[in-house]
């Protein structure tokens, strides 16, 4: 009898097989501002480097009674984020829409105590209404080009697709700069990077899921659709993969630095030549960035090769009527295998009234690591390839998405 009860306990205490988190694809903040004719005014008001956030562990220097801690750089391009999903915090549950971001490791949502215009949103965490909330006492800050997002730490129950994570650390933002968040379709960010990327010591969400034995396998995977209102628009699968969404085989690449999901690129080939990354380089696999980014010199050369010209908005535009004359294929060689993007895939199309605009899917971002300049493989790449993140064996897998 005791052995039967033990087996029942083992079975009931073990994880759910797969946790599916539906993702919605929506127009980016940049696209919304453009369609409303507000993009130019916004860019004048906010410096371009606001779009990439420079994270710091503590509040900025000079803040009264607060001490500046160590800082590090992490990129999160919220102006171009497109894929969001739902979570809930507290008891009773308070619902939020978040970006599931492999390029960071922290969970944050707006606080009911936020005092800036950017927090004038209906979804704000009300700690005083949650019977399970625990105040942490620590503080955090995220530096922007034009201000600082400030907040406090807390712990509470987190619900993700019906799965409960106990005592999850998260950040409540009490000060959000600028007006970009007023246009956002998301409330906060749920980071899925390694613990080393977290701003304050503690378990990120995925690590808590593993520590609480909520998943069968230490794996999560992403399927991202290129279409708005597709079926599915996107999906995050916690605990494994869905073979219905990709074609075998899976090509596995070892993680080269356990902070971001960082891997090695063998080379980048455009128009059949290989002037980029000829001796290999490092890249981040980042679901929180929609574009493919790389060192400025390399990206400017790529823009020239594909015939893209700069705009006043920091983007590169191409003539939609000339797409058939563009370099048809660009190859990223990863683990000895070619990953091909056609011109239809690396060019982003938007409608502005009755006009079609075509933008390059490449952007210059200079990120330096101990291994050299970093590229970012964002959604332009990830919509073509099913991506698998394996914490058990510290590797990233790619397969052709269906």
C-alpha positions in Angstrom: 0.0 0.0 0.0 2.8 2.4 0.9 4.5 1.7 -2.5 1.2 2.5 -4.3 0.8 5.7 -2.4 4.4 6.6 -3.2 3.9 6.0 -6.9 0.7 8.1 -6.8 2.6 10.9 -5.1 5.4 10.7 -7.6 2.9 10.8 -10.5 0.7 13.6 -9.1 3.7 15.7 -8.0 5.5 15.5 -11.3 5.0 18.1 -14.0 2.5 18.6 -16.7 3.7 17.2 -20.0 3.5 20.4 -22.1 2.3 23.9 -21.2 1.1 25.8 -24.2 1.1 29.6 -24.1 -0.7 31.1 -27.2 1.1 34.2 -28.6 -0.6 37.1 -30.4 1.1 38.9 -33.2 0.2 42.6 -33.4 1.6 45.7 -35.2 4.7 47.1 -33.5 4.7 50.4 -31.6 6.7 51.8 -34.5 4.1 50.8 -37.0 1.3 52.2 -34.9 3.1 55.6 -34.6 3.8 55.6 -38.3 0.1 54.9 -39.3 -1.0 57.7 -37.0 1.5 60.2 -38.4 3.2 60.5 -35.0 6.5 58.6 -35.6 8.6 61.7 -36.5 7.4 63.7 -33.5 8.0 60.8 -31.2 11.6 60.3 -32.5 12.3 64.0 -32.1 11.0 63.8 -28.5 12.8 60.6 -27.6 16.4 59.9 -28.6 16.9 56.8 -30.8 18.9 55.0 -28.1 15.7 54.9 -26.0 14.6 52.0 -28.2 17.4 49.8 -26.9 17.4 49.7 -23.1 20.6 49.7 -21.1 19.9 47.8 -17.9 21.4 48.5 -14.5 21.1 46.4 -11.4 20.2 49.3 -9.1 18.8 52.8 -9.6 20.9 55.4 -11.5 23.7 57.3 -9.7 22.5 60.4 -8.0 19.1 59.0 -7.0 18.6 60.1 -3.3 19.3 57.3 -0.7 20.0 54.7 -3.4 23.3 53.1 -4.2 24.5 52.4 -7.7 25.4 48.7 -8.2 27.1 46.9 -11.0 25.7 47.4 -14.4 25.6 45.4 -17.6 24.1 45.9 -21.1 21.2 44.0 -22.3 19.2 44.8 -25.4 15.4 44.8 -25.6 13.9 46.5 -28.6 10.4 47.2 -27.4 9.6 49.5 -30.3 9.6 46.5 -32.6 8.3 43.8 -30.3 5.3 41.9 -31.8 4.5 38.7 -30.0 2.7 38.8 -26.7 1.1 36.3 -24.4 -0.9 36.3 -21.1 0.1 35.6 -17.5 -1.5 36.3 -14.1 -0.1 37.4 -10.8 -1.5 37.3 -7.3 -4.5 36.0 -5.4 -7.0 36.6 -6.8 -5.4 36.6 -10.2 -4.5 39.9 -11.9 -4.0 39.5 -15.7 -1.2 40.9 -17.8 0.0 40.7 -21.4 3.8 40.3 -21.6 6.6 39.8 -24.1 8.2 36.4 -23.6 11.7 37.5 -24.1 14.8 35.2 -24.5 17.0 38.4 -24.5 16.4 39.1 -20.8 15.8 37.2 -17.5 13.5 39.4 -15.4 9.7 39.6 -15.0 8.3 43.1 -14.6 4.8 44.6 -14.8 3.4 48.1 -14.1 2.6 48.9 -10.5 -0.6 50.5 -9.3 1.7 53.1 -7.6 3.2 54.2 -10.9 3.1 58.0 -11.1 4.0 58.7 -14.8 1.8 59.1 -17.8 3.3 56.0 -19.4 1.6 54.0 -16.6 -1.9 55.3 -17.4 -3.0 51.8 -18.3 -5.9 49.7 -16.9 -3.6 46.7 -16.1 -1.4 47.6 -13.2 -0.4 45.3 -10.4 -2.3 46.0 -7.1 -0.2 44.4 -4.4 -2.7 45.5 -1.7 -5.4 43.3 -3.4 -3.3 40.1 -3.4 -3.5 38.0 -0.3 -0.4 36.1 -1.3 1.9 39.0 -2.1 5.2 39.3 -0.2 7.1 42.6 -0.3 10.8 42.0 -1.1 12.2 45.4 -0.1 14.8 45.6 -2.9 14.7 48.1 -5.7 15.6 48.0 -9.4 16.2 50.3 -12.3 16.4 50.0 -16.1 18.2 52.8 -17.9 16.8 54.2 -21.1 18.3 56.8 -23.4 15.8 59.3 -22.2 15.0 58.3 -18.7 14.9 55.5 -16.1 12.3 52.8 -15.4 12.3 52.4 -11.6 10.6 50.0 -9.4 10.5 47.6 -6.4 10.7 43.9 -6.0 8.0 41.5 -4.8 7.0 37.8 -4.7 3.7 36.2 -5.5 2.0 33.4 -7.3 2.5 33.4 -11.1 0.0 31.6 -13.4 1.2 30.7 -16.9 -1.4 28.9 -19.1 -2.9 27.3 -16.0 0.4 26.3 -14.4 1.1 27.9 -11.0 4.6 29.0 -10.1 5.0 29.7 -6.4 6.9 32.5 -4.8 7.9 34.1 -8.1 10.1 37.1 -7.8 9.1 40.0 -10.1 9.5 43.7 -10.4 6.7 46.4 -10.1 7.6 49.4 -12.1 6.6 52.7 -10.3 8.2 55.1 -12.8 8.2 54.6 -16.6 9.7 57.3 -18.8 8.4 58.5 -22.2 5.2 57.9 -24.0 6.0 54.7 -25.9 4.4 52.4 -23.4 1.0 54.2 -24.0 1.1 52.7 -27.5 2.3 49.2 -26.4 0.0 46.2 -26.6 1.9 44.6 -23.8 2.1 45.4 -20.1 5.5 44.0 -19.2 8.2 41.5 -20.0 8.8 37.9 -18.9 12.5 37.1 -19.5 13.6 33.6 -20.4 17.3 34.0 -20.5 19.9 32.5 -18.1 20.0 33.6 -14.4 23.3 35.4 -15.1 21.3 37.9 -17.1 19.0 38.7 -14.2 19.4 42.2 -12.7 18.9 41.1 -9.1 19.9 37.7 -7.6 17.0 35.2 -7.6 15.4 32.6 -9.8 14.0 33.8 -13.1 10.6 32.3 -14.1 11.9 29.3 -16.1 14.4 28.4 -13.3 11.5 28.5 -10.8 9.5 26.2 -13.0 12.4 23.7 -13.0 13.1 24.0 -9.3 9.4 23.3 -8.5 9.3 20.3 -10.9 6.6 21.8 -13.0 8.0 20.6 -16.4 8.9 17.2 -17.7 11.9 18.5 -19.6 14.1 21.6 -19.1 13.1 22.8 -22.6 10.9 25.5 -24.1 10.3 26.2 -27.8 8.8 29.0 -29.9 6.7 28.9 -33.1 6.2 32.4 -34.5 3.9 33.0 -37.5 4.6 35.7 -40.1 0.9 36.5 -40.5 -1.3 38.6 -38.4 -4.5 36.8 -37.3 -2.9 33.5 -38.4 -3.7 30.1 -36.8 -1.7 29.9 -34.6 -0.2 33.4 -34.6 2.5 32.0 -32.3 3.1 29.6 -29.5 5.5 29.2 -26.6 5.6 25.6 -25.5 7.1 25.0 -22.0 8.5 21.5 -21.3 9.1 20.3 -24.9 8.4 20.7 -28.6 5.5 20.2 -30.9 6.5 18.2 -33.9 3.4 19.3 -35.8 4.9 22.7 -36.1 8.3 21.9 -37.7 10.0 19.4 -40.0 12.9 17.2 -38.8 15.8 17.2 -38.4 16.7 19.6 -35.6 20.1 21.2 -35.8 21.5 21.6 -32.3 24.0 24.4 -31.5 25.9 24.6 -28.1 25.4 27.8 -26.0 28.7 29.6 -26.0 28.0 31.9 -23.0 25.3 31.2 -20.4 23.6 34.6 -20.1 21.8 35.3 -23.3 21.0 32.3 -25.5 24.3 32.9 -27.3 25.6 30.7 -30.2 28.2 30.7 -32.8 27.6 31.8 -36.4 29.9 30.1 -38.9 29.4 32.8 -41.6 26.9 35.1 -43.2 26.6 34.9 -47.0 24.9 37.5 -49.2 24.7 37.3 -53.0 26.9 34.2 -52.9 29.9 36.0 -51.3 31.0 35.8 -47.7 32.4 39.2 -46.6 30.6 38.9 -43.2 31.8 36.8 -40.3 34.4 34.9 -42.4 36.0 33.4 -39.3 32.8 33.0 -37.3 31.1 35.3 -34.8 28.7 35.2 -31.9 24.9 35.7 -32.0 22.0 36.0 -29.6 18.8 34.2 -30.3 16.3 36.8 -29.1 12.5 36.5 -29.3 12.1 40.1 -27.9 13.7 41.7 -31.0 11.9 41.6 -34.3 14.8 42.4 -36.6 18.2 40.8 -37.4 21.0 43.1 -36.1 24.7 43.1 -36.4 27.8 45.3 -36.3 27.2 48.7 -38.0 29.8 48.2 -40.8 28.5 44.8 -41.7 24.9 45.8 -41.7 25.5 49.0 -43.7 27.2 46.8 -46.3 24.2 44.4 -46.4 21.9 47.4 -46.8 23.9 48.5 -49.8 23.9 45.0 -51.3 20.1 44.8 -51.1 19.6 48.3 -52.4 18.1 49.7 -49.1 18.3 53.5 -48.4 18.1 55.1 -45.0 15.1 57.1 -43.8 14.9 59.9 -41.2 13.4 57.3 -38.8 16.6 55.2 -38.4 15.2 52.5 -40.8 16.2 51.4 -44.2 13.6 51.3 -47.0 13.5 49.5 -50.3 11.4 50.0 -53.5 8.6 47.4 -53.3 8.4 47.3 -57.1 12.0 46.1 -57.3 11.7 43.1 -54.9 12.0 40.6 -57.7 15.4 42.1 -58.5 16.7 41.9 -55.0 19.3 39.3 -53.8 16.9 36.3 -53.5 18.8 34.5 -50.8 20.8 35.3 -47.7 22.4 32.5 -45.7 23.3 32.2 -42.1 25.6 29.2 -41.6 25.0 27.7 -38.2 26.6 24.4 -37.1 27.6 23.7 -40.7 24.0 24.1 -42.0 22.7 26.9 -44.2 19.7 28.8 -43.0 18.2 30.7 -45.9 16.1 33.8 -45.9 14.5 34.9 -49.2 14.0 38.5 -50.1 10.3 38.0 -49.3 11.3 37.0 -45.8 14.0 39.5 -44.9 11.9 42.5 -46.2 9.1 43.7 -43.9 6.0 45.1 -45.5 3.6 47.6 -44.0 0.6 49.4 -45.3 0.4 53.2 -44.8 -3.1 54.1 -45.9 -3.2 52.7 -49.5 0.6 52.7 -49.9 2.7 49.7 -49.4 6.1 50.3 -47.7 9.0 47.8 -47.7 11.6 47.9 -45.0 14.9 46.0 -44.6 14.8 43.4 -41.8 18.4 44.3 -40.9 19.4 46.9 -38.3 22.8 48.1 -37.0 23.3 47.5 -33.3 26.8 47.4 -31.9 27.0 44.9 -29.0 30.5 43.9 -27.8 31.2 40.8 -25.9 34.4 39.0 -24.8 34.1 36.9 -27.9 33.7 40.0 -30.2 30.7 41.8 -31.8 27.4 40.1 -31.3 24.6 39.6 -33.9 21.0 39.2 -32.9 18.8 36.7 -34.6 15.3 38.2 -34.0 11.9 37.5 -35.3 12.8 38.0 -39.0 14.9 34.8 -38.6 12.7 33.0 -36.0 9.5 33.2 -38.0 11.2 30.9 -40.6 12.7 28.4 -38.1 11.2 26.7 -35.1 13.5 27.5 -32.1 14.2 25.2 -29.2 15.9 26.3 -26.0 17.4 23.4 -24.0 18.6 24.3 -20.5 19.4 20.7 -19.7 22.1 20.4 -22.3 22.7 24.2 -22.8 22.0 24.2 -26.5 19.6 25.9 -29.0 17.9 23.9 -31.8 16.5 25.0 -35.1 14.2 23.2 -37.5 12.2 24.4 -40.5 8.9 25.9 -39.3 5.7 24.6 -41.0 
